[in-house]
Amino acid sequence: MTDNLINLVLAVFDGKDSAVAVVKKLPKRDRNVVSAVVMQKDAQEHISFEDLGRTPTRGTVNGIILGGVVGVLTGGAGLAVGAIGGVIGHRSASKKQATNTMPDQLNKVAGSLGPDSSALIAVVKGEPKVKSLEILKEAGGVLFEAVVPQDATKELDEQADEAYAALLAALAEKTGGEAATAVPYQKIHVIINPVSGKDQPILNVINDIFYQKGIQWDISITKKYGDAAKFARQAAEAGCDLVAGYGGDGTQHEVANGLMGTGVTMGVLPGGTGNGFGTELGIPNELRPAVELLANSYNKRKIDIVKMDDWKEGYFVQRLFTGIEPEEQTSREDKNKYGTLAYLGRDIKRLRDIKDIPYTLKIDGETIEVMGHKCYVVNSAKAGTGLSISETFKVDDGYIDVFMLSRDLQSTNAALNRFFNLENEKAGMNYWRGKKIEIDATPDQPVWTDGEHTGRTPISMEVVPGGLTVAVM
């Protein structure tokens, strides 16, 4: 290899932190290394990048040439900005720049990695040093290489794309899998609830974005409860890479149930009154950016889901609560007219007629007798407004949170203390957390999961840690 060639070196490691650890063992100043980026994918498949900024001091001319390559490869992260000004050769080698937004090429490589893994990709002028390669191999790294020739007859970005394509092909061959190519999901199915809370041209938006990316896509339209779960299962069986629900939390509830056990990633498109589930996961609350997320983001998040024993519906992703009869539930007309305020209006009307009844809870084997009128079991705490029942409730901590509301003012004060994240004795009143929960009441009470009426007490449930994979920012 001659000195007028740019070499891309990719080292893949087991373990999210392995690449970071091996970087500390490499020579801090290698005149061959133009740029280096660490990629990490955790067990929940969330991807992060860090530009290590390891460029050594060089002459200005070389700096501009090499900086141009780095600019294409790292999307302007770190070194490319200096290259434009012609001073990249004089940047400090010790300066590091963390970056949250990286180009498609790096996302494609990171998207090819498995959960709990990491990689180091380096742009090298000429031949990589043997010592550095040995350090990478000794740390358990699997190495891939591709060359970017400085051919004056080709545009720099074309050369870079060819090099990345070679890396991806090698990675796919080595792992026996299919490396990510142009988009994170080649085949997407969208399930649309036509009576959801927003009036917007969803098909136009989907087509605008997916068509430009060359994504194969199709839709199903629900007509009754249960359709979304059925369509989700059918789409997974048909080989879709991602199935997204357009609608409110009830639609997302059904899609999640349909995808459980399939291994297919779930997408969330905001179309309901509240969109609490999407808000919890940081999904944009506007349709276009949410669709763009599905077309561009390789990030995934494994979240907990709760399995209900011996119930047809099977699972819920957000919340379960008891105590409201179906005829008392908020109407579609009120949701459309008042939005999230409709729920508040319903609860205010019920206050004068509410009576506490005896509940029996069993939490991880411990029996608790308590009086109340409404029992909550929470996996995901946020509402579409962004407000949270409690910031301490997490959707991926392996636990579900349980609390009881009663006419006792102490119960109300405890709920308010949790809402305002006040860590005191009051916040712990009528509040428990566990992994296996049983609820019974006298008389039996209606049960709602993710806003849908699903039966009556008694009921038992258990959290499934990391049981659902969702596409996120």
N, C-alpha and C positions, 0 to 999 in steps of 0.2 A: 504494500500500500504506500503510495507516495504522499508527500506532504500537502498536495493540493486537493486532497479528498477530505470530506467531512464524514465521520463515522458516528452512527447512532448505536449506543450500547444500552441494552435493557437487561437488568438483573431482577429476577422475580424471586420473592422469598415467602415462605410460610410465616405467618404471624404479622399482625398489623404494625408492630414497632420494630421489626427486624431490619428493615431498610434504614431507618433512622439510626439504629445501633451500629450498623456496618459503616455508615458514612463517617462516624467518629474514628474509625480505624484507618480510613484512607488518608493518603498524603494531603495535607491542607493546601498545598500549592503544587498543582500539576499543570505545567505549561501546555499540555495537550488538551486539557479540559476547557471547553468553551462555556458550557452551562450544564447544570445538573438539577433535576427535579425529582423529589420524592413523592410517590403516590401511596396512599394508604386506603385500605378498605376494611372496615371493622366487621364484627360478626353480624351486625344488622345491615351490612352492605352499603353503609354510608361512605362516600368517597371524599377524600381530602387531598390537597396538594400543598407542597411547599417548594418555592424556588430557592435553591440553596445559595445562589449568587457567588459561585466559586471561580469566576473568570479571573485569570491572572493578569498582571499588567502587561500590555502589548503596545506595539506601535499603533498610531491612529488609523493607518490604512488597513492593517489586518483587523483592527477592531471593528471598522465599518463593515467589512466583508463578512466576518464571522457574526457580527451583531445582526446583519440582515438575515442570516440563516436562523439564528436564535429567535429573532422576531417572528419569523414564520412558524417556528416549532412551538414556541411558548406564548404566542398570541400577545406579544408585547409585555410579558411578565418580566419585571426586573431589568434585564440587560438591553432589551430592544429599544427602550426609550432613549438610553444613552447612545445607542448606535445611530439613531436619527441625527443626533447632534454632532456626530463624528468624534465623540470622546469616549467611546466604550472601552477603548484600550487602556484608559487611565482610571477606571472604576476600582474601588477598593474590593479586594477579594474577600474581605471579612464581612461585608454587608450582606445581610439576609433579608429577603422579602417574602412574607407569607402572602398567598393569593387564594382567593375563593373562587375566582372565575378563570378557568383555563380553556384553551381552544378545543375544537372538536377532536383533533388528533390525540391529545393526551387523554381526553375522556374516553376515546375508543380503546386505548390501551388499558386504562383503569377499569373500563367496563368488562374487559376480558378476564380480569382477575377474579378468583374465587373469594368467598367470605373469609375474613381474618387473614388477610395477606397484604403484601406491600411490594413495591418495586422502586428501583432507582433507574432513571433514564438519563444518560449523559450524552451531550453533544461533544464529540472529540475531533480535534484537527489532527489528521495523520493516524498513526498506529497507537492504540491504547497501550499504556504501560503494562508489561507482563506482571509486575508486582501487584498493581491494582486489581487486575483480573484474578490473580491468585487469591487475594483477600476476599473478593466477592464470592469465589467458589468455596473457599474454606468456611465462609459463613452460611453455606447452604444455598447460595444463589444459583438459579438456572439462567444461563446467559444466552442472549440473542443479539445478533448484530446486523446492521444494514448500512449501506454506503450511499452518501449523497455526493455524486461527482459535481465539481464546479464547472459545469458545461455551459459555455456562453450561449449556446443555441436554445437553452431551456430556461423557462422562468423559474425563479427560486422556489415558489410555492409548489410547482409541479414536481420538482425534485424531492421536496420534503414529503409530499403526499406519497410518492413512490416508495420512499424509504420507510414511512410508517406502514404502508401496505405490506412491505416485506417483513417488518417486525410482527405485524398482526398475523400474517400467514404462518410464520415460524412459531409463534405462540400457540396458534390453533393446532398445528401439527404436533407440537410437543405435548400439549395437554389433552389431545384427542377430542377437543371441543371446538366450537365455532366461535372465533374471536369476533368481537363487535366490529361492525363495518360502518355504514353511513349513519345509522340511527340506532338508538338503544332498543327499540321494539319495531320489528319489521311488519308485524301483523297485529292490528289493534281492533278490538270490538267495543263499541260504545252502546250501552243500554240506556235508553232515554225514557224518563218518566214524563209524559206530556202534561200532567197536571201539576208539575212542580211550580214553585213560587215565582219564577222569573219568566218574563216574556221577552225572548231574544232569539235571533236567527241562528240557532246552534249548528245546523247543517252547513251553512255558509262558512262559519268560522272554522269548523273541523276540516272542511274541504280545502279552504285557503291554506291552512298550515300543513296538513298531512300530504296534500298533493305536491306541494313544493319539496317535501322531503322524500317523496317516493314511497310513502308508507301505504301498505294495503290496509284498508279499513272498511268496516261494515257496521250497521246499526241494527238494533232491535228496539221496538217500542212496546212498553208495557201497557196492559189494559186492566189488569187486576193484580191484587196482592199475590205474590208467589211467582209472578212472571219473571221478575228480575233475577231471582235465584236460579230459575230454570234456564234462562238465557245465558247466564254466566257459566253454568256447568256445560252447556252445549258449546259455547265458544271455546272453553278450555279444551274440551274433547276434540274440537275441530283444529286445534293446533295454534290458537292465538297466543302471542307472547304476553299480551296485556289485555285485561278487560276492565273498562272504566264505566262507572255509573254516573249519569247526569241526573241529578235530583237532590232531594234533601237527605237527611240522616236515615230515614226509612229505606230509601233506595240503596244507600251505601250498606245498610244492614243486610239487605237481601243479597247484594252482589258478594259481600264477604262470605255469607253462608254458602253461596253457590261455588265459590272458589276454594273453600277449605278442602284440603287433601289433594288438590290438583297441582300445587307448586307454581301456579301461574300468578304473576304479579298483578295487583289491583291498582287501578287509577281512580282518582276522585275528581269529578268535574262539578263545580258549584252550581246548583240549580234549585235549591230549596229555600225555605223561609229562613232557617237558621244556619245551616252548613257548619255545625259545630265540629263534626269529625274532621273535615278539611282544615278548619281553623286550628285544631289541635296539632295537626301535622305540618302546619306552615304552608298549606296549599293556597295559592292566590284565590281571592274571593271573587275575582272577575273571570269570565269564561275564557277570553283569548289567552291571557298569560297562563291559565291552567292547562289549556290545550298545548301551548308551546312547551310547557314543562314535560308533557308526555312525549313530545317529539324530540326533545333535546337532552333531558337530564338522565344520566346513568345512575343517579343516586337512588337507593332504596332504603327503606327502614323496616326492620322487623319489629312488629308491635305485638303486645299481648292481646289475646282474644279469649272470651269466657265461654266455656262449654256448659250448656244446661242439660242435666241428666234426664233422659227419657222424654225429651220434648221434641216435637217435630221440627221446630225452627232451628234447634241445634245450638247456635252461637249468638252472642251479641258483642259489639265492639265498643260501645259507648257506655250506656247506663241501663240499669234495670230499676224500676220503681213499682211500688204497690200502692193501692188505696184510691184509685180514681176509676170509677165505673165507665165503661165505653160511652154511655150517653152523656157523661160529664166532660168528655175530652174536647179539646179545642177543634172547632169545625174548620174545614178548608176555606169557607167563605171568610171567617174571622182571620185566619192566617194570611190570606191574600190582602185583606183590608188593613190589618193592624200590624202585620209582621210579627216579630218576637214579642211585642207588647200583648199580643193575643193570649199568650200563656199566663202572663201576669194577671190579666183581667179575669181569666178562668179561676185562678187561685184565690183572688180577692172575693169573688162571688161565693166560693165554697167555705170561707172562713166561719161564717155564722152557723153552718150545719155540721162542721167537723166534730167528730167524737173520737177520743182515744180508745183503742181496743188492745187486748193482750197479744203480744207477739212472742214467739219463741224462736230465737236465733241459735244456730250452732256454727261456730267459727273455728275451723281447724280442730274440731272435736270438743270445744268448750261451749257449754250450753248457757245461754243468756236469756233471762225473762225480762221483758221491758214493755212498757205501755207506749203507744204512739198511734198516729193515724197514717203515716207514710214512711215507708222504708226504702232507702236508696242503696244500690250497689253500683259503685262507680269504677269504670276502667279508664275512660277518657273524660276529663273534667271540664273542658272548655265548651262554651256556647259560641254560636256564630258571631256574636258581638265582640268576641275576644275575651270577655269576662270568664273567670274560672270559679268553680265551686270552691276549689282550694288549689293553690300553686304547688302544694306538697303531693297532690295526687298525680302519679305519672303513668303514662300509657305503656311503658316498657320496663317496669320495675319488678315484674313477676308477682305482683300482689293486686288484690282488688280491695277497695275501701268501702266500708259500710257505715251508714249513719241513719239515725231514726229522728223523725220530726214528731213533736207532740204539741199539745196546747200549753204545756208548761213553758213559761217564759225562759227558763234556763236552757231548754232545748233550742229555742230561737237564738238566744245569746251565743250558745256554743256554735251554731251554724254561722252566725255573723263573724265570730272570732276566726273560724276557719277561712271564711271568704276573704277577710282582710289579712290572712296569714299571720295572725297573732299567736305566737307560740306560748300558750299559758295553759293552766289547768282547765279553764272553761272550754277551750277548744277541743279537749279530749272527751268531753261529756257526750254520751250517746254516740260514740264513734269507735269503730274497730277496723282492723284490717287483717286479711288472711288470704289463703289460697283456695280453701274449700269452704263454701258457705251453704247453709240450709236455712230456709225461712218458712215459718208456719204462723198462722194467725187464726183467731176465733172471733167472728166467723171468717170463712175463707175470703181472700181479697184478690181483686183483679191484678194481673201482672202485665207490665208494659216493658218492652225491650227496644231500645233505640227508637222510641216514639210509636211503636206498633203494639197493639193488644195481642198478647200471645198465650193467655191462659189465666189460671188462678192458682193461688197457693194451695198446698205446699209445693216448694220448689227447692232443688239443690243444684249447685253449680261449682265449677272448678276452673281456675285460670289456666290457660295454655300459654306459657311464656314464649314470646317470639313466634307465635303461631301463624301470623298473617304478614305478608310482605307487600308494602305499598310504595309506589313511585312517589318520590318527594323531590324538593328543590336540591 
